Amino acid sequence: MDIKWGEKFDKIFDKMMDSKLIHEGIVIIEDSSGQFYWKRGYGGKEVDTPLVLASVTKLFTTSCILILLEQGKLSLEDKISKYLDGKFINGLHIYKSNEYSYELTVSDVLYQVSGLPDYFEERKSGIKSKVIEQDFSFTFDELLNWTKRLKPHFAPRTKGKAFYADINFDLLGEIIEIVNGTTLSEAYQQFIFSPLKLENTYLPQSEDECIPRIYYKDKLLKRPKFICCCRASGGAISTAKELMIFIKAFFNGKLFDASIFDRLSTYHKLQITMGPISYGGGFMKIALGGLVMPFVGKGELLGHTGSTGTFAFYYPQKDLYMVGDMNQLANPALPIRFSLRLVMGSK
């Protein structure tokens, strides 16, 4: 273990946990070989404590899509209408009086370049505000209807445009079920959890399963109904220990041929509210250096964050993997800021 790295990470962790917003936290940092290993927990959170992954779940969905792609069972150029019934798709994407619903491809939704609006974050839908107030369940039909009531931001594949929206991955989840002939939970188990021997990672099917509570500011929310319905865009449960096993497998070729990332290396800058994040083929990229982060250094973070404070990143320049959770819904930028500070600590 690099003692200097460990000391720096300790200071960064302690300072971050001093935030009034953070009541508990867990972080693990490893290199590919496992020779470097550092972890810290706070507020009773340990490496085996269950975590709501939120949008880090999207990496599971991405894995399934890429495995099915390798198996020749789908193509990124396929229109989603090849798999989804017209009753679901009709009216989903109408921009400037033109209907693009039937032109949307698997690639469009995987890369977040569909132009579809986000029912969770956009104010008109009020879904985020509603979940802060109460627990509730919903169906895929309702997700589509919420999305149809909002205006798309641009026509699919508009040059220089990308917009992060959960509905893109909800659509991918439905496609996985149709192509694989299983439930999404079974697909995750088949393609990810079983091969990696993840025993504490799952997509909950019932609110009676172990579903951790989530902080919103100082309020501890119990939202099992909501989380069970988030599915492909944000419904999985895991632990920091098993999330580390997964993120290493995701980038080192244990789940699918790592060379596929050469095909997925086109990135699109997301909307301004997403800060420095760009989106590739199913995962985030945060480029370091430049005018936005001139003192962080060069390179990039690859992976994903979740709105509840989760994160799973690979930092290729130092061969470091970072996973963790800060369990706070009130500020989605927290895991990004924390990850960038950890990167600075590796200099």
KAGIDA-V565023 format. One record per residue. SS is DSSP state (hx for helix, st for strand, lp for the rest). Layout:
# KAGIDA-V565023
SS + SS
This chain:
# KAGIDA-V565023
lp + lp + hx + hx + hx + hx + hx + hx + hx + hx + hx + hx + hx + hx + hx + hx + hx + lp + lp + lp + lp + lp + lp + lp + st + st + st + st + st + st + st + lp + lp + lp + lp + lp + st + st + st + st + st + st + lp + lp + lp + lp + lp + lp + lp + lp + st + st + lp + hx + hx + hx + hx + hx + hx + hx + hx + hx + hx + hx + hx + hx + hx + hx + hx + hx + lp + lp + lp + lp + lp + lp + lp + lp + st + hx + hx + hx + lp + lp + lp + hx + hx + hx + hx + lp + lp + lp + lp + st + st + lp + lp + st + st + lp + hx + hx + hx + lp + st + hx + hx + hx + hx + hx + lp + lp + lp + lp + lp + lp + lp + lp + lp + lp + lp + lp + lp + lp + lp + lp + hx + hx + hx + hx + hx + hx + hx + lp + lp + lp + lp + lp + lp + hx + hx + hx + hx + hx + hx + hx + hx + hx + lp + lp + lp + lp + lp + lp + lp + lp + lp + lp + lp + lp + lp + lp + lp + lp + lp + hx + hx + hx + hx + hx + hx + hx + hx + hx + hx + hx + hx + hx + hx + hx + lp + lp + lp + hx + hx + hx + hx + hx + hx + hx + hx + hx + hx + lp + lp + lp + lp + lp + lp + lp + lp + st + st + lp + lp + lp + lp + lp + lp + lp + lp + lp + lp + st + st + st + lp + lp + st + st + st + lp + lp + hx + hx + hx + hx + hx + hx + hx + hx + hx + hx + hx + lp + st + st + st + lp + hx + hx + hx + hx + hx + hx + hx + hx + hx + hx + hx + hx + hx + lp + lp + lp + lp + lp + lp + lp + hx + hx + hx + hx + lp + lp + lp + lp + st + st + lp + lp + hx + hx + hx + lp + lp + st + st + st + lp + lp + lp + lp + st + st + st + st + lp + st + lp + lp + lp + st + lp + lp + lp + lp + lp + lp + st + st + st + st + st + st + lp + lp + lp + lp + st + st + st + st + st + st + hx + hx + hx + lp + st + st + st + st + st + st + lp + lp + lp + lp + lp + lp + lp + lp + hx + hx + hx + hx + hx + hx + hx + hx + hx + hx + hx + hx + lp + lp
